[in-house]
């Protein structure tokens, strides 16, 4: 008995199904909100860092500095998310 192997392929297309453009718009909106929240966290962290440094409060200064770094990292990941997903998708496409 001969087994026939099928060649399957994948080419992502958000517009191929109903609601695909809505999902793309939703993802863009969520990324926008996430960047706004990262900006707010960065500003609050910077203010906390400055107040803590001015008042000689090490704990407050450290918390503010950590908030600035985390908010910056979050913005970096949000901005790089499409490239990261595409990198791993293309890496997976290269497996034969």
PDB file with one MODEL, atoms N, CA, C and O in Angstrom:
MODEL        1
ATOM      1  N   UNK A   1       0.850  -1.174   0.000  1.00  0.00           N
ATOM      2  CA  UNK A   1       0.000   0.000   0.000  1.00  0.00           C
ATOM      3  C   UNK A   1       0.897   1.238   0.000  1.00  0.00           C
ATOM      4  O   UNK A   1       1.800   1.358   0.828  1.00  0.00           O
ATOM      5  N   UNK A   2       0.652   2.117  -0.893  1.00  0.00           N
ATOM      6  CA  UNK A   2       1.472   3.314  -1.040  1.00  0.00           C
ATOM      7  C   UNK A   2       0.843   4.477  -0.270  1.00  0.00           C
ATOM      8  O   UNK A   2      -0.357   4.733  -0.375  1.00  0.00           O
ATOM      9  N   UNK A   3       1.665   5.164   0.492  1.00  0.00           N
ATOM     10  CA  UNK A   3       1.183   6.333   1.246  1.00  0.00           C
ATOM     11  C   UNK A   3       1.489   7.575   0.425  1.00  0.00           C
ATOM     12  O   UNK A   3       2.608   7.753  -0.055  1.00  0.00           O
ATOM     13  N   UNK A   4       0.500   8.419   0.268  1.00  0.00           N
ATOM     14  CA  UNK A   4       0.704   9.647  -0.481  1.00  0.00           C
ATOM     15  C   UNK A   4       0.860  10.787   0.507  1.00  0.00           C
ATOM     16  O   UNK A   4      -0.034  11.035   1.316  1.00  0.00           O
ATOM     17  N   UNK A   5       1.987  11.482   0.450  1.00  0.00           N
ATOM     18  CA  UNK A   5       2.223  12.609   1.335  1.00  0.00           C
ATOM     19  C   UNK A   5       1.706  13.875   0.670  1.00  0.00           C
ATOM     20  O   UNK A   5       1.941  14.116  -0.514  1.00  0.00           O
ATOM     21  N   UNK A   6       1.017  14.658   1.435  1.00  0.00           N
ATOM     22  CA  UNK A   6       0.484  15.916   0.920  1.00  0.00           C
ATOM     23  C   UNK A   6       1.461  17.041   1.185  1.00  0.00           C
ATOM     24  O   UNK A   6       2.077  17.105   2.248  1.00  0.00           O
ATOM     25  N   UNK A   7       1.599  17.919   0.222  1.00  0.00           N
ATOM     26  CA  UNK A   7       2.377  19.130   0.423  1.00  0.00           C
ATOM     27  C   UNK A   7       1.432  20.210   0.903  1.00  0.00           C
ATOM     28  O   UNK A   7       0.589  20.686   0.143  1.00  0.00           O
ATOM     29  N   UNK A   8       1.565  20.594   2.142  1.00  0.00           N
ATOM     30  CA  UNK A   8       0.727  21.667   2.672  1.00  0.00           C
ATOM     31  C   UNK A   8       1.563  22.932   2.750  1.00  0.00           C
ATOM     32  O   UNK A   8       2.783  22.884   2.905  1.00  0.00           O
ATOM     33  N   UNK A   9       0.896  24.042   2.643  1.00  0.00           N
ATOM     34  CA  UNK A   9       1.602  25.315   2.739  1.00  0.00           C
ATOM     35  C   UNK A   9       0.765  26.274   3.574  1.00  0.00           C
ATOM     36  O   UNK A   9      -0.419  26.049   3.821  1.00  0.00           O
ATOM     37  N   UNK A  10       1.415  27.340   3.996  1.00  0.00           N
ATOM     38  CA  UNK A  10       0.752  28.331   4.836  1.00  0.00           C
ATOM     39  C   UNK A  10       1.188  29.710   4.386  1.00  0.00           C
ATOM     40  O   UNK A  10       2.381  30.005   4.321  1.00  0.00           O
ATOM     41  N   UNK A  11       0.228  30.544   4.079  1.00  0.00           N
ATOM     42  CA  UNK A  11       0.525  31.944   3.768  1.00  0.00           C
ATOM     43  C   UNK A  11      -0.503  32.803   4.491  1.00  0.00           C
ATOM     44  O   UNK A  11      -1.623  32.973   4.009  1.00  0.00           O
ATOM     45  N   UNK A  12      -0.126  33.344   5.646  1.00  0.00           N
ATOM     46  CA  UNK A  12      -1.054  34.112   6.468  1.00  0.00           C
ATOM     47  C   UNK A  12      -1.628  35.306   5.712  1.00  0.00           C
ATOM     48  O   UNK A  12      -0.902  36.066   5.070  1.00  0.00           O
ATOM     49  N   UNK A  13      -2.935  35.450   5.802  1.00  0.00           N
ATOM     50  CA  UNK A  13      -3.621  36.563   5.161  1.00  0.00           C
ATOM     51  C   UNK A  13      -4.805  36.959   6.039  1.00  0.00           C
ATOM     52  O   UNK A  13      -5.829  36.276   6.023  1.00  0.00           O
ATOM     53  N   UNK A  14      -4.690  38.052   6.809  1.00  0.00           N
ATOM     54  CA  UNK A  14      -5.785  38.436   7.706  1.00  0.00           C
ATOM     55  C   UNK A  14      -7.087  38.736   6.976  1.00  0.00           C
ATOM     56  O   UNK A  14      -8.161  38.637   7.570  1.00  0.00           O
ATOM     57  N   UNK A  15      -7.011  39.098   5.711  1.00  0.00           N
ATOM     58  CA  UNK A  15      -8.226  39.422   4.973  1.00  0.00           C
ATOM     59  C   UNK A  15      -8.920  38.212   4.384  1.00  0.00           C
ATOM     60  O   UNK A  15      -9.974  38.355   3.764  1.00  0.00           O
ATOM     61  N   UNK A  16      -8.357  37.012   4.561  1.00  0.00           N
ATOM     62  CA  UNK A  16      -8.928  35.823   3.952  1.00  0.00           C
ATOM     63  C   UNK A  16     -10.196  35.337   4.657  1.00  0.00           C
ATOM     64  O   UNK A  16     -11.002  34.629   4.055  1.00  0.00           O
ATOM     65  N   UNK A  17     -10.375  35.702   5.895  1.00  0.00           N
ATOM     66  CA  UNK A  17     -11.567  35.297   6.644  1.00  0.00           C
ATOM     67  C   UNK A  17     -12.367  36.528   7.041  1.00  0.00           C
ATOM     68  O   UNK A  17     -11.813  37.620   7.170  1.00  0.00           O
ATOM     69  N   UNK A  18     -13.652  36.354   7.232  1.00  0.00           N
ATOM     70  CA  UNK A  18     -14.451  37.500   7.688  1.00  0.00           C
ATOM     71  C   UNK A  18     -13.954  37.979   9.056  1.00  0.00           C
ATOM     72  O   UNK A  18     -13.693  37.174   9.951  1.00  0.00           O
ATOM     73  N   UNK A  19     -13.832  39.258   9.197  1.00  0.00           N
ATOM     74  CA  UNK A  19     -13.393  39.830  10.469  1.00  0.00           C
ATOM     75  C   UNK A  19     -11.887  39.973  10.578  1.00  0.00           C
ATOM     76  O   UNK A  19     -11.389  40.442  11.602  1.00  0.00           O
ATOM     77  N   UNK A  20     -11.156  39.583   9.556  1.00  0.00           N
ATOM     78  CA  UNK A  20      -9.695  39.672   9.607  1.00  0.00           C
ATOM     79  C   UNK A  20      -9.208  41.100   9.728  1.00  0.00           C
ATOM     80  O   UNK A  20      -8.279  41.382  10.485  1.00  0.00           O
ATOM     81  N   UNK A  21      -9.831  42.004   8.986  1.00  0.00           N
ATOM     82  CA  UNK A  21      -9.422  43.410   9.076  1.00  0.00           C
ATOM     83  C   UNK A  21      -9.808  44.002  10.426  1.00  0.00           C
ATOM     84  O   UNK A  21      -9.123  44.883  10.945  1.00  0.00           O
ATOM     85  N   UNK A  22     -10.906  43.513  10.990  1.00  0.00           N
ATOM     86  CA  UNK A  22     -11.305  43.974  12.325  1.00  0.00           C
ATOM     87  C   UNK A  22     -10.272  43.523  13.357  1.00  0.00           C
ATOM     88  O   UNK A  22      -9.910  44.288  14.251  1.00  0.00           O
ATOM     89  N   UNK A  23      -9.801  42.288  13.234  1.00  0.00           N
ATOM     90  CA  UNK A  23      -8.770  41.808  14.162  1.00  0.00           C
ATOM     91  C   UNK A  23      -7.480  42.604  14.015  1.00  0.00           C
ATOM     92  O   UNK A  23      -6.826  42.906  15.013  1.00  0.00           O
ATOM     93  N   UNK A  24      -7.102  42.950  12.774  1.00  0.00           N
ATOM     94  CA  UNK A  24      -5.901  43.751  12.558  1.00  0.00           C
ATOM     95  C   UNK A  24      -6.060  45.132  13.183  1.00  0.00           C
ATOM     96  O   UNK A  24      -5.134  45.647  13.810  1.00  0.00           O
ATOM     97  N   UNK A  25      -7.232  45.724  13.010  1.00  0.00           N
ATOM     98  CA  UNK A  25      -7.503  47.031  13.609  1.00  0.00           C
ATOM     99  C   UNK A  25      -7.490  46.937  15.128  1.00  0.00           C
ATOM    100  O   UNK A  25      -6.985  47.836  15.799  1.00  0.00           O
ATOM    101  N   UNK A  26      -8.038  45.861  15.674  1.00  0.00           N
ATOM    102  CA  UNK A  26      -8.042  45.648  17.122  1.00  0.00           C
ATOM    103  C   UNK A  26      -6.618  45.509  17.648  1.00  0.00           C
ATOM    104  O   UNK A  26      -6.287  46.080  18.687  1.00  0.00           O
ATOM    105  N   UNK A  27      -5.772  44.759  16.945  1.00  0.00           N
ATOM    106  CA  UNK A  27      -4.381  44.592  17.367  1.00  0.00           C
ATOM    107  C   UNK A  27      -3.649  45.932  17.331  1.00  0.00           C
ATOM    108  O   UNK A  27      -2.865  46.234  18.231  1.00  0.00           O
ATOM    109  N   UNK A  28      -3.899  46.737  16.295  1.00  0.00           N
ATOM    110  CA  UNK A  28      -3.278  48.063  16.214  1.00  0.00           C
ATOM    111  C   UNK A  28      -3.739  48.954  17.363  1.00  0.00           C
ATOM    112  O   UNK A  28      -2.938  49.690  17.940  1.00  0.00           O
ATOM    113  N   UNK A  29      -5.023  48.889  17.695  1.00  0.00           N
ATOM    114  CA  UNK A  29      -5.552  49.690  18.797  1.00  0.00           C
ATOM    115  C   UNK A  29      -4.977  49.277  20.140  1.00  0.00           C
ATOM    116  O   UNK A  29      -4.637  50.122  20.968  1.00  0.00           O
ATOM    117  N   UNK A  30      -4.869  47.973  20.349  1.00  0.00           N
ATOM    118  CA  UNK A  30      -4.296  47.474  21.615  1.00  0.00           C
ATOM    119  C   UNK A  30      -2.838  47.909  21.733  1.00  0.00           C
ATOM    120  O   UNK A  30      -2.392  48.306  22.809  1.00  0.00           O
ATOM    121  N   UNK A  31      -2.091  47.836  20.624  1.00  0.00           N
ATOM    122  CA  UNK A  31      -0.687  48.281  20.657  1.00  0.00           C
ATOM    123  C   UNK A  31      -0.599  49.771  20.960  1.00  0.00           C
ATOM    124  O   UNK A  31       0.297  50.204  21.684  1.00  0.00           O
ATOM    125  N   UNK A  32      -1.522  50.558  20.414  1.00  0.00           N
ATOM    126  CA  UNK A  32      -1.537  51.996  20.700  1.00  0.00           C
ATOM    127  C   UNK A  32      -1.805  52.280  22.163  1.00  0.00           C
ATOM    128  O   UNK A  32      -1.130  53.105  22.779  1.00  0.00           O
ATOM    129  N   UNK A  33      -2.796  51.594  22.720  1.00  0.00           N
ATOM    130  CA  UNK A  33      -3.108  51.770  24.144  1.00  0.00           C
ATOM    131  C   UNK A  33      -1.931  51.325  25.012  1.00  0.00           C
ATOM    132  O   UNK A  33      -1.614  51.972  26.010  1.00  0.00           O
ATOM    133  N   UNK A  34      -1.288  50.226  24.633  1.00  0.00           N
ATOM    134  CA  UNK A  34      -0.153  49.734  25.413  1.00  0.00           C
ATOM    135  C   UNK A  34       0.992  50.750  25.397  1.00  0.00           C
ATOM    136  O   UNK A  34       1.652  50.956  26.416  1.00  0.00           O
ATOM    137  N   UNK A  35       1.227  51.383  24.248  1.00  0.00           N
ATOM    138  CA  UNK A  35       2.270  52.405  24.187  1.00  0.00           C
ATOM    139  C   UNK A  35       1.917  53.629  25.016  1.00  0.00           C
ATOM    140  O   UNK A  35       2.792  54.221  25.647  1.00  0.00           O
ATOM    141  N   UNK A  36       0.654  54.013  25.025  1.00  0.00           N
ATOM    142  CA  UNK A  36       0.225  55.140  25.865  1.00  0.00           C
ATOM    143  C   UNK A  36       0.433  54.804  27.336  1.00  0.00           C
ATOM    144  O   UNK A  36       0.909  55.640  28.104  1.00  0.00           O
ATOM    145  N   UNK A  37       0.079  53.585  27.732  1.00  0.00           N
ATOM    146  CA  UNK A  37       0.286  53.172  29.128  1.00  0.00           C
ATOM    147  C   UNK A  37       1.777  53.127  29.483  1.00  0.00           C
ATOM    148  O   UNK A  37       2.161  53.484  30.596  1.00  0.00           O
ATOM    149  N   UNK A  38       2.612  52.690  28.539  1.00  0.00           N
ATOM    150  CA  UNK A  38       4.061  52.689  28.783  1.00  0.00           C
ATOM    151  C   UNK A  38       4.577  54.111  28.956  1.00  0.00           C
ATOM    152  O   UNK A  38       5.444  54.364  29.792  1.00  0.00           O
ATOM    153  N   UNK A  39       4.042  55.038  28.165  1.00  0.00           N
ATOM    154  CA  UNK A  39       4.446  56.442  28.296  1.00  0.00           C
ATOM    155  C   UNK A  39       4.055  57.006  29.659  1.00  0.00           C
ATOM    156  O   UNK A  39       4.852  57.688  30.303  1.00  0.00           O
ATOM    157  N   UNK A  40       2.833  56.724  30.095  1.00  0.00           N
ATOM    158  CA  UNK A  40       2.370  57.198  31.403  1.00  0.00           C
ATOM    159  C   UNK A  40       3.240  56.604  32.509  1.00  0.00           C
ATOM    160  O   UNK A  40       3.634  57.307  33.440  1.00  0.00           O
ATOM    161  N   UNK A  41       3.539  55.304  32.406  1.00  0.00           N
ATOM    162  CA  UNK A  41       4.382  54.662  33.426  1.00  0.00           C
ATOM    163  C   UNK A  41       5.776  55.271  33.431  1.00  0.00           C
ATOM    164  O   UNK A  41       6.369  55.449  34.494  1.00  0.00           O
ATOM    165  N   UNK A  42       6.306  55.591  32.253  1.00  0.00           N
ATOM    166  CA  UNK A  42       7.630  56.192  32.175  1.00  0.00           C
ATOM    167  C   UNK A  42       7.646  57.573  32.827  1.00  0.00           C
ATOM    168  O   UNK A  42       8.580  57.898  33.561  1.00  0.00           O
ATOM    169  N   UNK A  43       6.632  58.380  32.570  1.00  0.00           N
ATOM    170  CA  UNK A  43       6.569  59.724  33.155  1.00  0.00           C
ATOM    171  C   UNK A  43       6.413  59.643  34.673  1.00  0.00           C
ATOM    172  O   UNK A  43       7.082  60.370  35.407  1.00  0.00           O
ATOM    173  N   UNK A  44       5.537  58.765  35.141  1.00  0.00           N
ATOM    174  CA  UNK A  44       5.338  58.613  36.584  1.00  0.00           C
ATOM    175  C   UNK A  44       6.617  58.081  37.238  1.00  0.00           C
ATOM    176  O   UNK A  44       7.008  58.543  38.310  1.00  0.00           O
ATOM    177  N   UNK A  45       7.266  57.110  36.588  1.00  0.00           N
ATOM    178  CA  UNK A  45       8.522  56.575  37.118  1.00  0.00           C
ATOM    179  C   UNK A  45       9.614  57.629  37.184  1.00  0.00           C
ATOM    180  O   UNK A  45      10.365  57.697  38.157  1.00  0.00           O
ATOM    181  N   UNK A  46       9.699  58.456  36.137  1.00  0.00           N
ATOM    182  CA  UNK A  46      10.712  59.511  36.136  1.00  0.00           C
ATOM    183  C   UNK A  46      10.443  60.528  37.237  1.00  0.00           C
ATOM    184  O   UNK A  46      11.374  60.997  37.892  1.00  0.00           O
ATOM    185  N   UNK A  47       9.181  60.870  37.444  1.00  0.00           N
ATOM    186  CA  UNK A  47       8.828  61.809  38.516  1.00  0.00           C
ATOM    187  C   UNK A  47       9.146  61.205  39.881  1.00  0.00           C
ATOM    188  O   UNK A  47       9.671  61.892  40.757  1.00  0.00           O
ATOM    189  N   UNK A  48       8.836  59.943  40.062  1.00  0.00           N
ATOM    190  CA  UNK A  48       9.129  59.270  41.330  1.00  0.00           C
ATOM    191  C   UNK A  48      10.629  59.199  41.561  1.00  0.00           C
ATOM    192  O   UNK A  48      11.097  59.400  42.682  1.00  0.00           O
ATOM    193  N   UNK A  49      11.372  58.919  40.526  1.00  0.00           N
ATOM    194  CA  UNK A  49      12.833  58.858  40.609  1.00  0.00           C
ATOM    195  C   UNK A  49      13.392  60.219  41.011  1.00  0.00           C
ATOM    196  O   UNK A  49      14.261  60.308  41.877  1.00  0.00           O
ATOM    197  N   UNK A  50      12.890  61.275  40.378  1.00  0.00           N
ATOM    198  CA  UNK A  50      13.382  62.622  40.684  1.00  0.00           C
ATOM    199  C   UNK A  50      13.029  63.040  42.108  1.00  0.00           C
ATOM    200  O   UNK A  50      13.869  63.594  42.818  1.00  0.00           O
ATOM    201  N   UNK A  51      11.808  62.782  42.522  1.00  0.00           N
ATOM    202  CA  UNK A  51      11.392  63.149  43.885  1.00  0.00           C
ATOM    203  C   UNK A  51      12.201  62.365  44.909  1.00  0.00           C
ATOM    204  O   UNK A  51      12.647  62.918  45.914  1.00  0.00           O
ATOM    205  N   UNK A  52      12.390  61.067  44.648  1.00  0.00           N
ATOM    206  CA  UNK A  52      13.173  60.240  45.566  1.00  0.00           C
ATOM    207  C   UNK A  52      14.624  60.688  45.648  1.00  0.00           C
ATOM    208  O   UNK A  52      15.212  60.707  46.729  1.00  0.00           O
ATOM    209  N   UNK A  53      15.199  61.048  44.512  1.00  0.00           N
ATOM    210  CA  UNK A  53      16.585  61.504  44.517  1.00  0.00           C
ATOM    211  C   UNK A  53      16.714  62.848  45.230  1.00  0.00           C
ATOM    212  O   UNK A  53      17.679  63.081  45.958  1.00  0.00           O
ATOM    213  N   UNK A  54      15.733  63.734  45.017  1.00  0.00           N
ATOM    214  CA  UNK A  54      15.773  65.058  45.645  1.00  0.00           C
ATOM    215  C   UNK A  54      15.580  64.975  47.162  1.00  0.00           C
ATOM    216  O   UNK A  54      16.174  65.748  47.914  1.00  0.00           O
ATOM    217  N   UNK A  55      14.746  64.033  47.603  1.00  0.00           N
ATOM    218  CA  UNK A  55      14.456  63.929  49.040  1.00  0.00           C
ATOM    219  C   UNK A  55      15.363  62.926  49.742  1.00  0.00           C
ATOM    220  O   UNK A  55      15.142  62.604  50.910  1.00  0.00           O
ATOM    221  N   UNK A  56      16.389  62.425  49.038  1.00  0.00           N
ATOM    222  CA  UNK A  56      17.333  61.468  49.615  1.00  0.00           C
ATOM    223  C   UNK A  56      16.648  60.166  50.046  1.00  0.00           C
ATOM    224  O   UNK A  56      17.103  59.512  50.984  1.00  0.00           O
ATOM    225  N   UNK A  57      15.572  59.791  49.377  1.00  0.00           N
ATOM    226  CA  UNK A  57      14.837  58.561  49.690  1.00  0.00           C
ATOM    227  C   UNK A  57      15.279  57.496  48.691  1.00  0.00           C
ATOM    228  O   UNK A  57      14.818  57.476  47.550  1.00  0.00           O
ATOM    229  N   UNK A  58      16.171  56.614  49.126  1.00  0.00           N
ATOM    230  CA  UNK A  58      16.748  55.603  48.248  1.00  0.00           C
ATOM    231  C   UNK A  58      15.676  54.672  47.686  1.00  0.00           C
ATOM    232  O   UNK A  58      15.694  54.367  46.494  1.00  0.00           O
ATOM    233  N   UNK A  59      14.759  54.223  48.510  1.00  0.00           N
ATOM    234  CA  UNK A  59      13.734  53.268  48.072  1.00  0.00           C
ATOM    235  C   UNK A  59      12.846  53.887  46.987  1.00  0.00           C
ATOM    236  O   UNK A  59      12.551  53.243  45.980  1.00  0.00           O
ATOM    237  N   UNK A  60      12.430  55.116  47.190  1.00  0.00           N
ATOM    238  CA  UNK A  60      11.584  55.782  46.203  1.00  0.00           C
ATOM    239  C   UNK A  60      12.359  56.021  44.904  1.00  0.00           C
ATOM    240  O   UNK A  60      11.819  55.843  43.812  1.00  0.00           O
ATOM    241  N   UNK A  61      13.601  56.416  45.027  1.00  0.00           N
ATOM    242  CA  UNK A  61      14.444  56.639  43.855  1.00  0.00           C
ATOM    243  C   UNK A  61      14.635  55.340  43.078  1.00  0.00           C
ATOM    244  O   UNK A  61      14.558  55.337  41.849  1.00  0.00           O
ATOM    245  N   UNK A  62      14.881  54.253  43.775  1.00  0.00           N
ATOM    246  CA  UNK A  62      15.068  52.948  43.139  1.00  0.00           C
ATOM    247  C   UNK A  62      13.786  52.489  42.445  1.00  0.00           C
ATOM    248  O   UNK A  62      13.834  51.975  41.328  1.00  0.00           O
ATOM    249  N   UNK A  63      12.647  52.672  43.102  1.00  0.00           N
ATOM    250  CA  UNK A  63      11.367  52.282  42.500  1.00  0.00           C
ATOM    251  C   UNK A  63      11.083  53.082  41.233  1.00  0.00           C
ATOM    252  O   UNK A  63      10.603  52.529  40.244  1.00  0.00           O
ATOM    253  N   UNK A  64      11.371  54.354  41.257  1.00  0.00           N
ATOM    254  CA  UNK A  64      11.175  55.188  40.074  1.00  0.00           C
ATOM    255  C   UNK A  64      12.089  54.786  38.938  1.00  0.00           C
ATOM    256  O   UNK A  64      11.664  54.729  37.784  1.00  0.00           O
ATOM    257  N   UNK A  65      13.341  54.507  39.255  1.00  0.00           N
ATOM    258  CA  UNK A  65      14.300  54.078  38.234  1.00  0.00           C
ATOM    259  C   UNK A  65      13.865  52.758  37.608  1.00  0.00           C
ATOM    260  O   UNK A  65      13.936  52.581  36.392  1.00  0.00           O
ATOM    261  N   UNK A  66      13.413  51.832  38.455  1.00  0.00           N
ATOM    262  CA  UNK A  66      12.935  50.535  37.957  1.00  0.00           C
ATOM    263  C   UNK A  66      11.714  50.721  37.065  1.00  0.00           C
ATOM    264  O   UNK A  66      11.593  50.049  36.040  1.00  0.00           O
ATOM    265  N   UNK A  67      10.800  51.627  37.439  1.00  0.00           N
ATOM    266  CA  UNK A  67       9.611  51.890  36.623  1.00  0.00           C
ATOM    267  C   UNK A  67       9.995  52.456  35.262  1.00  0.00           C
ATOM    268  O   UNK A  67       9.398  52.092  34.249  1.00  0.00           O
ATOM    269  N   UNK A  68      10.985  53.343  35.230  1.00  0.00           N
ATOM    270  CA  UNK A  68      11.445  53.905  33.953  1.00  0.00           C
ATOM    271  C   UNK A  68      12.025  52.803  33.072  1.00  0.00           C
ATOM    272  O   UNK A  68      11.728  52.750  31.879  1.00  0.00           O
ATOM    273  N   UNK A  69      12.837  51.933  33.635  1.00  0.00           N
ATOM    274  CA  UNK A  69      13.434  50.854  32.856  1.00  0.00           C
ATOM    275  C   UNK A  69      12.396  49.856  32.363  1.00  0.00           C
ATOM    276  O   UNK A  69      12.467  49.406  31.220  1.00  0.00           O
ATOM    277  N   UNK A  70      11.441  49.507  33.204  1.00  0.00           N
ATOM    278  CA  UNK A  70      10.389  48.563  32.808  1.00  0.00           C
ATOM    279  C   UNK A  70       9.506  49.172  31.725  1.00  0.00           C
ATOM    280  O   UNK A  70       9.153  48.490  30.764  1.00  0.00           O
ATOM    281  N   UNK A  71       9.148  50.438  31.868  1.00  0.00           N
ATOM    282  CA  UNK A  71       8.323  51.100  30.851  1.00  0.00           C
ATOM    283  C   UNK A  71       9.072  51.197  29.528  1.00  0.00           C
ATOM    284  O   UNK A  71       8.484  50.986  28.467  1.00  0.00           O
ATOM    285  N   UNK A  72      10.357  51.512  29.578  1.00  0.00           N
ATOM    286  CA  UNK A  72      11.164  51.542  28.354  1.00  0.00           C
ATOM    287  C   UNK A  72      11.255  50.173  27.712  1.00  0.00           C
ATOM    288  O   UNK A  72      11.154  50.050  26.492  1.00  0.00           O
ATOM    289  N   UNK A  73      11.444  49.146  28.522  1.00  0.00           N
ATOM    290  CA  UNK A  73      11.483  47.773  28.000  1.00  0.00           C
ATOM    291  C   UNK A  73      10.152  47.358  27.392  1.00  0.00           C
ATOM    292  O   UNK A  73      10.112  46.687  26.361  1.00  0.00           O
ATOM    293  N   UNK A  74       9.064  47.762  28.036  1.00  0.00           N
ATOM    294  CA  UNK A  74       7.740  47.443  27.502  1.00  0.00           C
ATOM    295  C   UNK A  74       7.528  48.108  26.147  1.00  0.00           C
ATOM    296  O   UNK A  74       7.007  47.483  25.223  1.00  0.00           O
ATOM    297  N   UNK A  75       7.927  49.363  26.025  1.00  0.00           N
ATOM    298  CA  UNK A  75       7.792  50.057  24.741  1.00  0.00           C
ATOM    299  C   UNK A  75       8.655  49.390  23.676  1.00  0.00           C
ATOM    300  O   UNK A  75       8.240  49.283  22.522  1.00  0.00           O
ATOM    301  N   UNK A  76       9.845  48.943  24.051  1.00  0.00           N
ATOM    302  CA  UNK A  76      10.719  48.240  23.112  1.00  0.00           C
ATOM    303  C   UNK A  76      10.069  46.951  22.612  1.00  0.00           C
ATOM    304  O   UNK A  76      10.074  46.675  21.413  1.00  0.00           O
ATOM    305  N   UNK A  77       9.514  46.167  23.529  1.00  0.00           N
ATOM    306  CA  UNK A  77       8.877  44.906  23.151  1.00  0.00           C
ATOM    307  C   UNK A  77       7.627  45.153  22.311  1.00  0.00           C
ATOM    308  O   UNK A  77       7.380  44.430  21.346  1.00  0.00           O
ATOM    309  N   UNK A  78       6.838  46.165  22.666  1.00  0.00           N
ATOM    310  CA  UNK A  78       5.637  46.478  21.884  1.00  0.00           C
ATOM    311  C   UNK A  78       6.024  46.867  20.462  1.00  0.00           C
ATOM    312  O   UNK A  78       5.393  46.420  19.504  1.00  0.00           O
ATOM    313  N   UNK A  79       7.046  47.689  20.319  1.00  0.00           N
ATOM    314  CA  UNK A  79       7.485  48.106  18.996  1.00  0.00           C
ATOM    315  C   UNK A  79       8.101  46.975  18.192  1.00  0.00           C
ATOM    316  O   UNK A  79       7.950  46.922  16.972  1.00  0.00           O
ATOM    317  N   UNK A  80       8.792  46.075  18.866  1.00  0.00           N
ATOM    318  CA  UNK A  80       9.474  44.982  18.184  1.00  0.00           C
ATOM    319  C   UNK A  80       8.593  43.755  17.987  1.00  0.00           C
ATOM    320  O   UNK A  80       8.996  42.820  17.295  1.00  0.00           O
ATOM    321  N   UNK A  81       7.407  43.735  18.573  1.00  0.00           N
ATOM    322  CA  UNK A  81       6.554  42.546  18.531  1.00  0.00           C
ATOM    323  C   UNK A  81       6.291  42.024  17.118  1.00  0.00           C
ATOM    324  O   UNK A  81       6.440  40.823  16.890  1.00  0.00           O
ATOM    325  N   UNK A  82       5.905  42.875  16.156  1.00  0.00           N
ATOM    326  CA  UNK A  82       5.683  42.335  14.809  1.00  0.00           C
ATOM    327  C   UNK A  82       6.954  41.726  14.201  1.00  0.00           C
ATOM    328  O   UNK A  82       6.892  40.683  13.549  1.00  0.00           O
ATOM    329  N   UNK A  83       8.094  42.372  14.412  1.00  0.00           N
ATOM    330  CA  UNK A  83       9.347  41.848  13.868  1.00  0.00           C
ATOM    331  C   UNK A  83       9.728  40.529  14.535  1.00  0.00           C
ATOM    332  O   UNK A  83      10.233  39.622  13.875  1.00  0.00           O
ATOM    333  N   UNK A  84       9.486  40.422  15.843  1.00  0.00           N
ATOM    334  CA  UNK A  84       9.794  39.174  16.558  1.00  0.00           C
ATOM    335  C   UNK A  84       8.917  38.040  16.049  1.00  0.00           C
ATOM    336  O   UNK A  84       9.409  36.943  15.787  1.00  0.00           O
ATOM    337  N   UNK A  85       7.619  38.298  15.909  1.00  0.00           N
ATOM    338  CA  UNK A  85       6.705  37.269  15.408  1.00  0.00           C
ATOM    339  C   UNK A  85       7.084  36.871  13.987  1.00  0.00           C
ATOM    340  O   UNK A  85       7.126  35.683  13.666  1.00  0.00           O
ATOM    341  N   UNK A  86       7.362  37.854  13.135  1.00  0.00           N
ATOM    342  CA  UNK A  86       7.760  37.549  11.757  1.00  0.00           C
ATOM    343  C   UNK A  86       9.077  36.790  11.698  1.00  0.00           C
ATOM    344  O   UNK A  86       9.240  35.898  10.864  1.00  0.00           O
ATOM    345  N   UNK A  87      10.021  37.131  12.573  1.00  0.00           N
ATOM    346  CA  UNK A  87      11.304  36.422  12.605  1.00  0.00           C
ATOM    347  C   UNK A  87      11.086  34.943  12.893  1.00  0.00           C
ATOM    348  O   UNK A  87      11.615  34.082  12.190  1.00  0.00           O
ATOM    349  N   UNK A  88      10.307  34.652  13.927  1.00  0.00           N
ATOM    350  CA  UNK A  88      10.097  33.240  14.280  1.00  0.00           C
ATOM    351  C   UNK A  88       9.235  32.525  13.249  1.00  0.00           C
ATOM    352  O   UNK A  88       9.439  31.335  13.007  1.00  0.00           O
ATOM    353  N   UNK A  89       8.275  33.217  12.632  1.00  0.00           N
ATOM    354  CA  UNK A  89       7.483  32.604  11.575  1.00  0.00           C
ATOM    355  C   UNK A  89       8.381  32.256  10.391  1.00  0.00           C
ATOM    356  O   UNK A  89       8.299  31.154   9.849  1.00  0.00           O
ATOM    357  N   UNK A  90       9.243  33.200   9.990  1.00  0.00           N
ATOM    358  CA  UNK A  90      10.154  32.938   8.867  1.00  0.00           C
ATOM    359  C   UNK A  90      11.171  31.866   9.216  1.00  0.00           C
ATOM    360  O   UNK A  90      11.568  31.084   8.352  1.00  0.00           O
ATOM    361  N   UNK A  91      11.595  31.818  10.468  1.00  0.00           N
ATOM    362  CA  UNK A  91      12.492  30.757  10.920  1.00  0.00           C
ATOM    363  C   UNK A  91      11.806  29.408  10.801  1.00  0.00           C
ATOM    364  O   UNK A  91      12.412  28.432  10.359  1.00  0.00           O
ATOM    365  N   UNK A  92      10.544  29.358  11.195  1.00  0.00           N
ATOM    366  CA  UNK A  92       9.772  28.120  11.076  1.00  0.00           C
ATOM    367  C   UNK A  92       9.519  27.749   9.626  1.00  0.00           C
ATOM    368  O   UNK A  92       9.492  26.567   9.282  1.00  0.00           O
ATOM    369  N   UNK A  93       9.334  28.748   8.773  1.00  0.00           N
ATOM    370  CA  UNK A  93       9.148  28.474   7.346  1.00  0.00           C
ATOM    371  C   UNK A  93      10.402  27.860   6.719  1.00  0.00           C
ATOM    372  O   UNK A  93      10.320  27.135   5.728  1.00  0.00           O
ATOM    373  N   UNK A  94      11.543  28.155   7.300  1.00  0.00           N
ATOM    374  CA  UNK A  94      12.794  27.636   6.755  1.00  0.00           C
ATOM    375  C   UNK A  94      13.024  26.168   7.074  1.00  0.00           C
ATOM    376  O   UNK A  94      13.927  25.557   6.502  1.00  0.00           O
ATOM    377  N   UNK A  95      12.242  25.586   7.963  1.00  0.00           N
ATOM    378  CA  UNK A  95      12.385  24.171   8.317  1.00  0.00           C
ATOM    379  C   UNK A  95      11.779  23.322   7.213  1.00  0.00           C
ATOM    380  O   UNK A  95      10.609  23.489   6.867  1.00  0.00           O
ATOM    381  N   UNK A  96      12.562  22.424   6.665  1.00  0.00           N
ATOM    382  CA  UNK A  96      12.058  21.543   5.596  1.00  0.00           C
ATOM    383  C   UNK A  96      12.250  20.106   5.952  1.00  0.00           C
ATOM    384  O   UNK A  96      11.887  19.224   5.174  1.00  0.00           O
TER     385      UNK A  96
ENDMDL
END
